[in-house]
């Protein structure tokens, strides 16, 4: 559970830094996301989640 909490905290740190360092870019990304179909967002999310699981599997062996 400690690893999960650490991972979620790291997500918050990274997202917060993105909003702090490039707010205009993040607004543009949000506008692009709003213009995409749900299926495109769903497929992109599944690809990203699969890559994340793969990288965790590689690191944890």
PDB file of N, CA, C and O in Angstrom:
ATOM      1  N   UNK A   1       0.821  -1.193   0.000  1.00  0.00           N
ATOM      2  CA  UNK A   1       0.000   0.000   0.000  1.00  0.00           C
ATOM      3  C   UNK A   1       0.867   1.260   0.000  1.00  0.00           C
ATOM      4  O   UNK A   1       0.480   2.294  -0.544  1.00  0.00           O
ATOM      5  N   UNK A   2       2.030   1.157   0.612  1.00  0.00           N
ATOM      6  CA  UNK A   2       2.945   2.291   0.651  1.00  0.00           C
ATOM      7  C   UNK A   2       3.413   2.672  -0.751  1.00  0.00           C
ATOM      8  O   UNK A   2       3.539   3.856  -1.064  1.00  0.00           O
ATOM      9  N   UNK A   3       3.672   1.665  -1.604  1.00  0.00           N
ATOM     10  CA  UNK A   3       4.091   1.944  -2.978  1.00  0.00           C
ATOM     11  C   UNK A   3       2.990   2.646  -3.756  1.00  0.00           C
ATOM     12  O   UNK A   3       3.265   3.564  -4.529  1.00  0.00           O
ATOM     13  N   UNK A   4       1.760   2.226  -3.561  1.00  0.00           N
ATOM     14  CA  UNK A   4       0.636   2.854  -4.252  1.00  0.00           C
ATOM     15  C   UNK A   4       0.484   4.310  -3.819  1.00  0.00           C
ATOM     16  O   UNK A   4       0.276   5.187  -4.657  1.00  0.00           O
ATOM     17  N   UNK A   5       0.585   4.566  -2.540  1.00  0.00           N
ATOM     18  CA  UNK A   5       0.491   5.930  -2.031  1.00  0.00           C
ATOM     19  C   UNK A   5       1.618   6.797  -2.579  1.00  0.00           C
ATOM     20  O   UNK A   5       1.392   7.945  -2.959  1.00  0.00           O
ATOM     21  N   UNK A   6       2.815   6.258  -2.620  1.00  0.00           N
ATOM     22  CA  UNK A   6       3.953   6.984  -3.176  1.00  0.00           C
ATOM     23  C   UNK A   6       3.741   7.285  -4.652  1.00  0.00           C
ATOM     24  O   UNK A   6       4.025   8.392  -5.108  1.00  0.00           O
ATOM     25  N   UNK A   7       3.243   6.306  -5.402  1.00  0.00           N
ATOM     26  CA  UNK A   7       2.997   6.498  -6.833  1.00  0.00           C
ATOM     27  C   UNK A   7       1.941   7.579  -7.061  1.00  0.00           C
ATOM     28  O   UNK A   7       2.112   8.428  -7.936  1.00  0.00           O
ATOM     29  N   UNK A   8       0.864   7.563  -6.294  1.00  0.00           N
ATOM     30  CA  UNK A   8      -0.176   8.585  -6.436  1.00  0.00           C
ATOM     31  C   UNK A   8       0.346   9.972  -6.074  1.00  0.00           C
ATOM     32  O   UNK A   8       0.007  10.962  -6.722  1.00  0.00           O
ATOM     33  N   UNK A   9       1.168  10.033  -5.041  1.00  0.00           N
ATOM     34  CA  UNK A   9       1.762  11.316  -4.664  1.00  0.00           C
ATOM     35  C   UNK A   9       2.685  11.828  -5.770  1.00  0.00           C
ATOM     36  O   UNK A   9       2.716  13.029  -6.041  1.00  0.00           O
ATOM     37  N   UNK A  10       3.423  10.946  -6.398  1.00  0.00           N
ATOM     38  CA  UNK A  10       4.305  11.335  -7.496  1.00  0.00           C
ATOM     39  C   UNK A  10       3.496  11.855  -8.689  1.00  0.00           C
ATOM     40  O   UNK A  10       3.907  12.815  -9.341  1.00  0.00           O
ATOM     41  N   UNK A  11       2.372  11.239  -8.972  1.00  0.00           N
ATOM     42  CA  UNK A  11       1.491  11.731 -10.039  1.00  0.00           C
ATOM     43  C   UNK A  11       1.050  13.154  -9.727  1.00  0.00           C
ATOM     44  O   UNK A  11       1.059  14.011 -10.611  1.00  0.00           O
ATOM     45  N   UNK A  12       0.664  13.414  -8.486  1.00  0.00           N
ATOM     46  CA  UNK A  12       0.252  14.765  -8.082  1.00  0.00           C
ATOM     47  C   UNK A  12       1.390  15.763  -8.241  1.00  0.00           C
ATOM     48  O   UNK A  12       1.174  16.882  -8.706  1.00  0.00           O
ATOM     49  N   UNK A  13       2.594  15.368  -7.859  1.00  0.00           N
ATOM     50  CA  UNK A  13       3.756  16.251  -7.989  1.00  0.00           C
ATOM     51  C   UNK A  13       4.010  16.583  -9.454  1.00  0.00           C
ATOM     52  O   UNK A  13       4.184  17.748  -9.813  1.00  0.00           O
ATOM     53  N   UNK A  14       4.030  15.551 -10.299  1.00  0.00           N
ATOM     54  CA  UNK A  14       4.309  15.774 -11.724  1.00  0.00           C
ATOM     55  C   UNK A  14       3.230  16.615 -12.391  1.00  0.00           C
ATOM     56  O   UNK A  14       3.539  17.528 -13.156  1.00  0.00           O
ATOM     57  N   UNK A  15       1.979  16.318 -12.110  1.00  0.00           N
ATOM     58  CA  UNK A  15       0.905  17.103 -12.713  1.00  0.00           C
ATOM     59  C   UNK A  15       0.930  18.537 -12.195  1.00  0.00           C
ATOM     60  O   UNK A  15       0.718  19.476 -12.962  1.00  0.00           O
ATOM     61  N   UNK A  16       1.180  18.711 -10.926  1.00  0.00           N
ATOM     62  CA  UNK A  16       1.283  20.065 -10.376  1.00  0.00           C
ATOM     63  C   UNK A  16       2.409  20.858 -11.008  1.00  0.00           C
ATOM     64  O   UNK A  16       2.257  22.046 -11.291  1.00  0.00           O
ATOM     65  N   UNK A  17       3.549  20.197 -11.230  1.00  0.00           N
ATOM     66  CA  UNK A  17       4.665  20.877 -11.883  1.00  0.00           C
ATOM     67  C   UNK A  17       4.320  21.268 -13.321  1.00  0.00           C
ATOM     68  O   UNK A  17       4.677  22.356 -13.773  1.00  0.00           O
ATOM     69  N   UNK A  18       3.629  20.386 -14.033  1.00  0.00           N
ATOM     70  CA  UNK A  18       3.226  20.720 -15.401  1.00  0.00           C
ATOM     71  C   UNK A  18       2.328  21.953 -15.427  1.00  0.00           C
ATOM     72  O   UNK A  18       2.521  22.847 -16.250  1.00  0.00           O
ATOM     73  N   UNK A  19       1.343  22.002 -14.523  1.00  0.00           N
ATOM     74  CA  UNK A  19       0.449  23.164 -14.477  1.00  0.00           C
ATOM     75  C   UNK A  19       1.200  24.420 -14.057  1.00  0.00           C
ATOM     76  O   UNK A  19       0.899  25.512 -14.539  1.00  0.00           O
ATOM     77  N   UNK A  20       2.175  24.276 -13.163  1.00  0.00           N
ATOM     78  CA  UNK A  20       2.925  25.445 -12.693  1.00  0.00           C
ATOM     79  C   UNK A  20       3.902  25.956 -13.748  1.00  0.00           C
ATOM     80  O   UNK A  20       4.087  27.165 -13.889  1.00  0.00           O
ATOM     81  N   UNK A  21       4.528  25.043 -14.489  1.00  0.00           N
ATOM     82  CA  UNK A  21       5.565  25.436 -15.441  1.00  0.00           C
ATOM     83  C   UNK A  21       5.023  25.838 -16.807  1.00  0.00           C
ATOM     84  O   UNK A  21       5.604  26.688 -17.481  1.00  0.00           O
ATOM     85  N   UNK A  22       3.913  25.232 -17.217  1.00  0.00           N
ATOM     86  CA  UNK A  22       3.374  25.557 -18.545  1.00  0.00           C
ATOM     87  C   UNK A  22       1.845  25.539 -18.550  1.00  0.00           C
ATOM     88  O   UNK A  22       1.231  24.654 -19.145  1.00  0.00           O
ATOM     89  N   UNK A  23       1.242  26.512 -17.889  1.00  0.00           N
ATOM     90  CA  UNK A  23      -0.224  26.525 -17.810  1.00  0.00           C
ATOM     91  C   UNK A  23      -0.901  26.651 -19.177  1.00  0.00           C
ATOM     92  O   UNK A  23      -1.947  26.043 -19.400  1.00  0.00           O
ATOM     93  N   UNK A  24      -0.321  27.429 -20.092  1.00  0.00           N
ATOM     94  CA  UNK A  24      -0.938  27.565 -21.410  1.00  0.00           C
ATOM     95  C   UNK A  24      -0.917  26.237 -22.177  1.00  0.00           C
ATOM     96  O   UNK A  24      -1.892  25.881 -22.839  1.00  0.00           O
ATOM     97  N   UNK A  25       0.177  25.523 -22.084  1.00  0.00           N
ATOM     98  CA  UNK A  25       0.271  24.221 -22.737  1.00  0.00           C
ATOM     99  C   UNK A  25      -0.720  23.222 -22.162  1.00  0.00           C
ATOM    100  O   UNK A  25      -1.306  22.429 -22.899  1.00  0.00           O
ATOM    101  N   UNK A  26      -0.906  23.256 -20.864  1.00  0.00           N
ATOM    102  CA  UNK A  26      -1.867  22.355 -20.228  1.00  0.00           C
ATOM    103  C   UNK A  26      -3.297  22.712 -20.624  1.00  0.00           C
ATOM    104  O   UNK A  26      -4.133  21.827 -20.806  1.00  0.00           O
ATOM    105  N   UNK A  27      -3.578  24.017 -20.759  1.00  0.00           N
ATOM    106  CA  UNK A  27      -4.906  24.426 -21.221  1.00  0.00           C
ATOM    107  C   UNK A  27      -5.148  23.933 -22.642  1.00  0.00           C
ATOM    108  O   UNK A  27      -6.238  23.459 -22.963  1.00  0.00           O
ATOM    109  N   UNK A  28      -4.119  24.046 -23.504  1.00  0.00           N
ATOM    110  CA  UNK A  28      -4.256  23.555 -24.878  1.00  0.00           C
ATOM    111  C   UNK A  28      -4.488  22.041 -24.896  1.00  0.00           C
ATOM    112  O   UNK A  28      -5.305  21.539 -25.667  1.00  0.00           O
ATOM    113  N   UNK A  29      -3.764  21.328 -24.044  1.00  0.00           N
ATOM    114  CA  UNK A  29      -3.933  19.872 -23.976  1.00  0.00           C
ATOM    115  C   UNK A  29      -5.346  19.516 -23.526  1.00  0.00           C
ATOM    116  O   UNK A  29      -5.943  18.569 -24.038  1.00  0.00           O
ATOM    117  N   UNK A  30      -5.881  20.275 -22.569  1.00  0.00           N
ATOM    118  CA  UNK A  30      -7.246  20.024 -22.111  1.00  0.00           C
ATOM    119  C   UNK A  30      -8.253  20.316 -23.222  1.00  0.00           C
ATOM    120  O   UNK A  30      -9.233  19.587 -23.377  1.00  0.00           O
ATOM    121  N   UNK A  31      -8.020  21.374 -23.992  1.00  0.00           N
ATOM    122  CA  UNK A  31      -8.916  21.698 -25.102  1.00  0.00           C
ATOM    123  C   UNK A  31      -8.878  20.596 -26.167  1.00  0.00           C
ATOM    124  O   UNK A  31      -9.914  20.232 -26.724  1.00  0.00           O
ATOM    125  N   UNK A  32      -7.700  20.075 -26.442  1.00  0.00           N
ATOM    126  CA  UNK A  32      -7.579  18.981 -27.412  1.00  0.00           C
ATOM    127  C   UNK A  32      -8.319  17.753 -26.898  1.00  0.00           C
ATOM    128  O   UNK A  32      -9.025  17.085 -27.653  1.00  0.00           O
ATOM    129  N   UNK A  33      -8.155  17.459 -25.608  1.00  0.00           N
ATOM    130  CA  UNK A  33      -8.832  16.301 -25.020  1.00  0.00           C
ATOM    131  C   UNK A  33     -10.348  16.450 -25.125  1.00  0.00           C
ATOM    132  O   UNK A  33     -11.051  15.469 -25.370  1.00  0.00           O
ATOM    133  N   UNK A  34     -10.850  17.654 -24.945  1.00  0.00           N
ATOM    134  CA  UNK A  34     -12.290  17.883 -25.050  1.00  0.00           C
ATOM    135  C   UNK A  34     -12.801  17.666 -26.465  1.00  0.00           C
ATOM    136  O   UNK A  34     -13.964  17.314 -26.660  1.00  0.00           O
ATOM    137  N   UNK A  35     -11.943  17.872 -27.448  1.00  0.00           N
ATOM    138  CA  UNK A  35     -12.373  17.726 -28.845  1.00  0.00           C
ATOM    139  C   UNK A  35     -12.311  16.281 -29.331  1.00  0.00           C
ATOM    140  O   UNK A  35     -12.837  15.977 -30.402  1.00  0.00           O
ATOM    141  N   UNK A  36     -11.684  15.386 -28.577  1.00  0.00           N
ATOM    142  CA  UNK A  36     -11.551  13.991 -28.994  1.00  0.00           C
ATOM    143  C   UNK A  36     -12.801  13.190 -28.642  1.00  0.00           C
ATOM    144  O   UNK A  36     -13.531  13.522 -27.708  1.00  0.00           O
ATOM    145  N   UNK A  37     -13.025  12.149 -29.399  1.00  0.00           N
ATOM    146  CA  UNK A  37     -14.119  11.221 -29.108  1.00  0.00           C
ATOM    147  C   UNK A  37     -13.773  10.403 -27.863  1.00  0.00           C
ATOM    148  O   UNK A  37     -12.603  10.202 -27.538  1.00  0.00           O
ATOM    149  N   UNK A  38     -14.816   9.938 -27.178  1.00  0.00           N
ATOM    150  CA  UNK A  38     -14.592   9.116 -25.985  1.00  0.00           C
ATOM    151  C   UNK A  38     -13.775   7.874 -26.305  1.00  0.00           C
ATOM    152  O   UNK A  38     -12.928   7.466 -25.510  1.00  0.00           O
ATOM    153  N   UNK A  39     -14.020   7.273 -27.457  1.00  0.00           N
ATOM    154  CA  UNK A  39     -13.278   6.061 -27.817  1.00  0.00           C
ATOM    155  C   UNK A  39     -11.792   6.354 -27.995  1.00  0.00           C
ATOM    156  O   UNK A  39     -10.951   5.522 -27.652  1.00  0.00           O
ATOM    157  N   UNK A  40     -11.462   7.530 -28.529  1.00  0.00           N
ATOM    158  CA  UNK A  40     -10.053   7.893 -28.685  1.00  0.00           C
ATOM    159  C   UNK A  40      -9.391   8.085 -27.327  1.00  0.00           C
ATOM    160  O   UNK A  40      -8.265   7.638 -27.115  1.00  0.00           O
ATOM    161  N   UNK A  41     -10.083   8.746 -26.413  1.00  0.00           N
ATOM    162  CA  UNK A  41      -9.539   8.937 -25.065  1.00  0.00           C
ATOM    163  C   UNK A  41      -9.398   7.602 -24.342  1.00  0.00           C
ATOM    164  O   UNK A  41      -8.401   7.355 -23.662  1.00  0.00           O
ATOM    165  N   UNK A  42     -10.406   6.744 -24.496  1.00  0.00           N
ATOM    166  CA  UNK A  42     -10.375   5.436 -23.849  1.00  0.00           C
ATOM    167  C   UNK A  42      -9.207   4.611 -24.377  1.00  0.00           C
ATOM    168  O   UNK A  42      -8.463   4.021 -23.594  1.00  0.00           O
ATOM    169  N   UNK A  43      -9.040   4.565 -25.698  1.00  0.00           N
ATOM    170  CA  UNK A  43      -7.943   3.791 -26.278  1.00  0.00           C
ATOM    171  C   UNK A  43      -6.581   4.357 -25.875  1.00  0.00           C
ATOM    172  O   UNK A  43      -5.663   3.601 -25.556  1.00  0.00           O
ATOM    173  N   UNK A  44      -6.453   5.668 -25.887  1.00  0.00           N
ATOM    174  CA  UNK A  44      -5.201   6.282 -25.438  1.00  0.00           C
ATOM    175  C   UNK A  44      -4.900   5.966 -23.985  1.00  0.00           C
ATOM    176  O   UNK A  44      -3.759   5.671 -23.630  1.00  0.00           O
ATOM    177  N   UNK A  45      -5.927   6.028 -23.143  1.00  0.00           N
ATOM    178  CA  UNK A  45      -5.745   5.698 -21.727  1.00  0.00           C
ATOM    179  C   UNK A  45      -5.332   4.258 -21.523  1.00  0.00           C
ATOM    180  O   UNK A  45      -4.485   3.963 -20.680  1.00  0.00           O
ATOM    181  N   UNK A  46      -5.931   3.353 -22.295  1.00  0.00           N
ATOM    182  CA  UNK A  46      -5.564   1.941 -22.182  1.00  0.00           C
ATOM    183  C   UNK A  46      -4.131   1.697 -22.631  1.00  0.00           C
ATOM    184  O   UNK A  46      -3.424   0.889 -22.029  1.00  0.00           O
ATOM    185  N   UNK A  47      -3.694   2.383 -23.681  1.00  0.00           N
ATOM    186  CA  UNK A  47      -2.308   2.245 -24.152  1.00  0.00           C
ATOM    187  C   UNK A  47      -1.344   2.751 -23.083  1.00  0.00           C
ATOM    188  O   UNK A  47      -0.355   2.087 -22.773  1.00  0.00           O
ATOM    189  N   UNK A  48      -1.630   3.927 -22.517  1.00  0.00           N
ATOM    190  CA  UNK A  48      -0.760   4.498 -21.484  1.00  0.00           C
ATOM    191  C   UNK A  48      -0.720   3.603 -20.247  1.00  0.00           C
ATOM    192  O   UNK A  48       0.349   3.374 -19.681  1.00  0.00           O
ATOM    193  N   UNK A  49      -1.881   3.095 -19.826  1.00  0.00           N
ATOM    194  CA  UNK A  49      -1.923   2.212 -18.659  1.00  0.00           C
ATOM    195  C   UNK A  49      -1.146   0.927 -18.919  1.00  0.00           C
ATOM    196  O   UNK A  49      -0.438   0.440 -18.038  1.00  0.00           O
ATOM    197  N   UNK A  50      -1.273   0.377 -20.124  1.00  0.00           N
ATOM    198  CA  UNK A  50      -0.531  -0.838 -20.470  1.00  0.00           C
ATOM    199  C   UNK A  50       0.967  -0.590 -20.460  1.00  0.00           C
ATOM    200  O   UNK A  50       1.734  -1.413 -19.960  1.00  0.00           O
ATOM    201  N   UNK A  51       1.388   0.546 -21.013  1.00  0.00           N
ATOM    202  CA  UNK A  51       2.810   0.892 -20.963  1.00  0.00           C
ATOM    203  C   UNK A  51       3.296   1.032 -19.528  1.00  0.00           C
ATOM    204  O   UNK A  51       4.391   0.581 -19.194  1.00  0.00           O
ATOM    205  N   UNK A  52       2.491   1.653 -18.683  1.00  0.00           N
ATOM    206  CA  UNK A  52       2.867   1.803 -17.280  1.00  0.00           C
ATOM    207  C   UNK A  52       3.039   0.466 -16.582  1.00  0.00           C
ATOM    208  O   UNK A  52       4.009   0.262 -15.852  1.00  0.00           O
ATOM    209  N   UNK A  53       2.095  -0.448 -16.805  1.00  0.00           N
ATOM    210  CA  UNK A  53       2.206  -1.783 -16.210  1.00  0.00           C
ATOM    211  C   UNK A  53       3.448  -2.499 -16.739  1.00  0.00           C
ATOM    212  O   UNK A  53       4.147  -3.174 -15.983  1.00  0.00           O
ATOM    213  N   UNK A  54       3.722  -2.353 -18.035  1.00  0.00           N
ATOM    214  CA  UNK A  54       4.910  -2.987 -18.633  1.00  0.00           C
ATOM    215  C   UNK A  54       6.192  -2.453 -17.996  1.00  0.00           C
ATOM    216  O   UNK A  54       7.092  -3.223 -17.659  1.00  0.00           O
ATOM    217  N   UNK A  55       6.269  -1.127 -17.834  1.00  0.00           N
ATOM    218  CA  UNK A  55       7.474  -0.547 -17.235  1.00  0.00           C
ATOM    219  C   UNK A  55       7.642  -0.957 -15.775  1.00  0.00           C
ATOM    220  O   UNK A  55       8.762  -1.197 -15.325  1.00  0.00           O
ATOM    221  N   UNK A  56       6.549  -1.037 -15.042  1.00  0.00           N
ATOM    222  CA  UNK A  56       6.626  -1.519 -13.659  1.00  0.00           C
ATOM    223  C   UNK A  56       7.104  -2.961 -13.643  1.00  0.00           C
ATOM    224  O   UNK A  56       7.944  -3.329 -12.822  1.00  0.00           O
ATOM    225  N   UNK A  57       6.575  -3.779 -14.545  1.00  0.00           N
ATOM    226  CA  UNK A  57       6.999  -5.179 -14.635  1.00  0.00           C
ATOM    227  C   UNK A  57       8.495  -5.281 -14.936  1.00  0.00           C
ATOM    228  O   UNK A  57       9.193  -6.121 -14.368  1.00  0.00           O
ATOM    229  N   UNK A  58       8.988  -4.410 -15.845  1.00  0.00           N
ATOM    230  CA  UNK A  58      10.422  -4.428 -16.159  1.00  0.00           C
ATOM    231  C   UNK A  58      11.261  -4.037 -14.946  1.00  0.00           C
ATOM    232  O   UNK A  58      12.286  -4.661 -14.670  1.00  0.00           O
ATOM    233  N   UNK A  59      10.829  -3.009 -14.225  1.00  0.00           N
ATOM    234  CA  UNK A  59      11.623  -2.523 -13.078  1.00  0.00           C
ATOM    235  C   UNK A  59      11.566  -3.484 -11.904  1.00  0.00           C
ATOM    236  O   UNK A  59      12.566  -3.681 -11.214  1.00  0.00           O
ATOM    237  N   UNK A  60      10.411  -4.079 -11.671  1.00  0.00           N
ATOM    238  CA  UNK A  60      10.258  -4.952 -10.506  1.00  0.00           C
ATOM    239  C   UNK A  60      10.651  -6.393 -10.790  1.00  0.00           C
ATOM    240  O   UNK A  60      10.833  -7.191  -9.871  1.00  0.00           O
ATOM    241  N   UNK A  61      10.780  -6.719 -12.073  1.00  0.00           N
ATOM    242  CA  UNK A  61      11.213  -8.050 -12.475  1.00  0.00           C
ATOM    243  C   UNK A  61      10.249  -9.092 -12.061  1.00  0.00           C
ATOM    244  O   UNK A  61      10.467 -10.275 -12.325  1.00  0.00           O
TER     245      UNK A  61
END
